[in-house]
Amino acid sequence: MGELVTPGRPGTLSTPPAVPPAERGGSHKLRTRLVEVAFIVPAVVYLLLFFGYPVVKNIVMGFQEYTTKTFFTGEAPWVGLANYRTVVGDAIFDRSVLNTLLFTAGSIAGQFALGLAIALFFHKRFALSGVLRSLILLPWLIPMIAGTAVWRWILDADNGALNRILSAVPGLDLSPNWLTSTSLALVAVIGVNIWLGIPFNMTILYGGLQEIPEELYEAGALDGATGWRAFRHITWPLLRPVVTVVLVLGVVYTLKVLDVILGLTNGGPANSTQTISTFSYDMSFRQFDFGAGAALGNILIVISLVFAVVYLRLNRRAVDE
């Protein structure tokens, strides 16, 4: 009962054809690959639309005469390197390049040094360390426009909190023009950007410190590697991959900082805080020369790529040695 009989041959059972193992394995791999592609395609499409297209469009705009007229006519004549010659020949360009280098170097040095020091401090567990670590993340949580507004009040020459504190110190009669002095404005902007970048550096470096086994410190202590020696021979070598990530991302982000400078000094006074990013913003959205602004943006992209490639190669060579 229930037997399958082959037509024309009574009494013989019919068995389904056997599927070769190679075919079964191939179909399983195909399904797995299709699932992988289904997960990857949305991410690739997103990157192409929201990252790839803007970058390519910016590169093309750098070689076009792209102005407000283009939005009405749809015409953007090809001008080759004319936009680059215009921005490089501008009197503000040299000052903006120098300010960009000073701003980036000062910000990265301050953020990294303080972030590492705080990470090392919290690496030693103590009461309320988790609460204090959370409080250090506040600069990340505060909207940038609100943060810069608060710092403008703190650094105000007449009614700012910082100058009031300085004037209250016995023997000090100081009232610096933090945001209106050509010699102090860049220092003030760097200080505010350091304040903003400390949480990022501290968080990433603290995570790297947590991955270092405690057994290494215990073994090092037996050989006399404590304090500075433990940091030099154990902590720093094992933390170098994390340091590479922090520095590369920090430099790339700092090179394009715009909102902090616009909120505090707007590039002034007398272009003393003008950087390549603020110069690009000024050319694009104040002078409405979008081609020249795009050319400055492309220069900034090249600087970021050159730094990333050079630093990564030097770091890899140092690790190999």
PyMOL commands that set and color helices and strands:
alter all, ss='L'
color gray80, all
select helices_A, chain A and resi 21-61+68-73+82-89+91-123+129-136+138-141+144-154+161-168+185-210+214-222+228-255+259-264+276-285+290-320
alter helices_A, ss='H'
color red, helices_A
deselect
rebuild
show_as cartoon
